[in-house]
Amino acid sequence: MFACAACYCIYLLLTAFTVQHGPLIVFKTIQGPKHITSNGDENTKAVMIVTEHEFKQIEQFKNHIDSLRKTVTGNLIADSILHGRPGLMDSIEQLELLYHYQKQNK
């Protein structure tokens, strides 16, 4: 048993010095956070959280729900959509407010 362990240790030592593994230490550039500039200052440039395209999609969805509400069967469909996703219209309202706030503070 000892002989096997000794042979394995010798094997490890020999392969460490003879086999080419490539560089042991690789240097790479450090990627900093996106909200910090290269000189260390905070990047305060506004980022659009809700884009104009997303806002248009939100408006289209709201219009679709409103148009569904005009008929009895459409009203049932709208209710089932909103019942299966509680808080959806509240989230949409918050996204609209966020979009308008972004537009004001651009």
One Martini backbone bead per residue (centre of mass of N, CA, C, O) as a GRO file, in nm:
protein
  106
    1MET     BB    1   0.059   0.062  -0.022
    2PHE     BB    2   0.302   0.250   0.010
    3ALA     BB    3   0.408   0.210  -0.280
    4CYS     BB    4   0.167   0.340  -0.428
    5ALA     BB    5   0.188   0.620  -0.296
    6ALA     BB    6   0.480   0.679  -0.383
    7CYS     BB    7   0.434   0.654  -0.689
    8TYR     BB    8   0.221   0.879  -0.708
    9CYS     BB    9   0.402   1.109  -0.605
   10ILE     BB   10   0.615   1.086  -0.826
   11TYR     BB   11   0.423   1.133  -1.061
   12LEU     BB   12   0.333   1.419  -0.978
   13LEU     BB   13   0.615   1.548  -0.985
   14LEU     BB   14   0.687   1.487  -1.281
   15THR     BB   15   0.432   1.621  -1.419
   16ALA     BB   16   0.477   1.910  -1.306
   17PHE     BB   17   0.765   1.943  -1.481
   18THR     BB   18   0.687   1.818  -1.785
   19VAL     BB   19   0.406   1.916  -1.830
   20GLN     BB   20   0.217   2.121  -2.040
   21HIS     BB   21  -0.033   2.361  -1.909
   22GLY     BB   22   0.044   2.641  -1.900
   23PRO     BB   23  -0.045   2.901  -1.740
   24LEU     BB   24  -0.087   2.957  -1.397
   25ILE     BB   25  -0.122   3.270  -1.452
   26VAL     BB   26  -0.401   3.486  -1.518
   27PHE     BB   27  -0.454   3.797  -1.668
   28LYS     BB   28  -0.725   4.023  -1.603
   29THR     BB   29  -0.959   4.237  -1.637
   30ILE     BB   30  -1.150   4.446  -1.450
   31GLN     BB   31  -1.496   4.451  -1.387
   32GLY     BB   32  -1.696   4.696  -1.326
   33PRO     BB   33  -1.943   4.866  -1.246
   34LYS     BB   34  -2.174   5.050  -1.435
   35HIS     BB   35  -2.215   5.291  -1.207
   36ILE     BB   36  -1.902   5.318  -1.257
   37THR     BB   37  -1.644   5.488  -1.339
   38SER     BB   38  -1.306   5.499  -1.416
   39ASN     BB   39  -1.259   5.727  -1.171
   40GLY     BB   40  -1.508   5.643  -0.943
   41ASP     BB   41  -1.755   5.766  -1.027
   42GLU     BB   42  -2.080   5.821  -1.046
   43ASN     BB   43  -2.329   5.716  -1.264
   44THR     BB   44  -2.607   5.949  -1.341
   45LYS     BB   45  -2.723   5.835  -1.579
   46ALA     BB   46  -3.007   5.776  -1.721
   47VAL     BB   47  -3.220   5.493  -1.708
   48MET     BB   48  -3.435   5.309  -1.890
   49ILE     BB   49  -3.679   5.110  -1.763
   50VAL     BB   50  -3.910   5.228  -1.947
   51THR     BB   51  -3.979   5.204  -2.255
   52GLU     BB   52  -4.153   5.309  -2.524
   53HIS     BB   53  -4.228   5.029  -2.627
   54GLU     BB   54  -4.340   4.921  -2.357
   55PHE     BB   55  -4.554   5.139  -2.323
   56LYS     BB   56  -4.715   5.065  -2.576
   57GLN     BB   57  -4.783   4.777  -2.482
   58ILE     BB   58  -4.939   4.861  -2.233
   59GLU     BB   59  -5.154   5.028  -2.382
   60GLN     BB   60  -5.259   4.795  -2.554
   61PHE     BB   61  -5.355   4.621  -2.320
   62LYS     BB   62  -5.553   4.822  -2.196
   63ASN     BB   63  -5.728   4.847  -2.450
   64HIS     BB   64  -5.806   4.550  -2.463
   65ILE     BB   65  -5.951   4.537  -2.191
   66ASP     BB   66  -6.154   4.762  -2.256
   67SER     BB   67  -6.281   4.619  -2.505
   68LEU     BB   68  -6.378   4.366  -2.350
   69ARG     BB   69  -6.583   4.529  -2.155
   70LYS     BB   70  -6.818   4.581  -2.386
   71THR     BB   71  -6.880   4.280  -2.336
   72VAL     BB   72  -6.985   4.002  -2.188
   73THR     BB   73  -6.764   3.800  -2.280
   74GLY     BB   74  -6.529   3.999  -2.249
   75ASN     BB   75  -6.569   4.041  -1.945
   76LEU     BB   76  -6.503   3.748  -1.868
   77ILE     BB   77  -6.217   3.747  -1.982
   78ALA     BB   78  -6.102   3.983  -1.821
   79ASP     BB   79  -6.161   3.861  -1.544
   80SER     BB   80  -5.985   3.605  -1.582
   81ILE     BB   81  -5.720   3.749  -1.623
   82LEU     BB   82  -5.726   3.920  -1.351
   83HIS     BB   83  -5.772   3.680  -1.156
   84GLY     BB   84  -5.500   3.523  -1.242
   85ARG     BB   85  -5.366   3.838  -1.198
   86PRO     BB   86  -5.300   3.976  -0.933
   87GLY     BB   87  -5.202   4.317  -0.971
   88LEU     BB   88  -5.167   4.399  -1.271
   89MET     BB   89  -5.295   4.687  -1.283
   90ASP     BB   90  -5.107   4.805  -1.068
   91SER     BB   91  -4.845   4.756  -1.225
   92ILE     BB   92  -4.919   4.921  -1.471
   93GLU     BB   93  -4.952   5.189  -1.324
   94GLN     BB   94  -4.660   5.202  -1.219
   95LEU     BB   95  -4.523   5.197  -1.499
   96GLU     BB   96  -4.652   5.458  -1.599
   97LEU     BB   97  -4.538   5.642  -1.381
   98LEU     BB   98  -4.241   5.579  -1.441
   99TYR     BB   99  -4.239   5.678  -1.731
  100HIS     BB  100  -4.326   5.973  -1.672
  101TYR     BB  101  -4.093   6.033  -1.481
  102GLN     BB  102  -3.866   5.986  -1.685
  103LYS     BB  103  -3.954   6.204  -1.889
  104GLN     BB  104  -3.921   6.447  -1.693
  105ASN     BB  105  -3.603   6.350  -1.596
  106LYS     BB  106  -3.416   6.366  -1.869
   0.00000   0.00000   0.00000
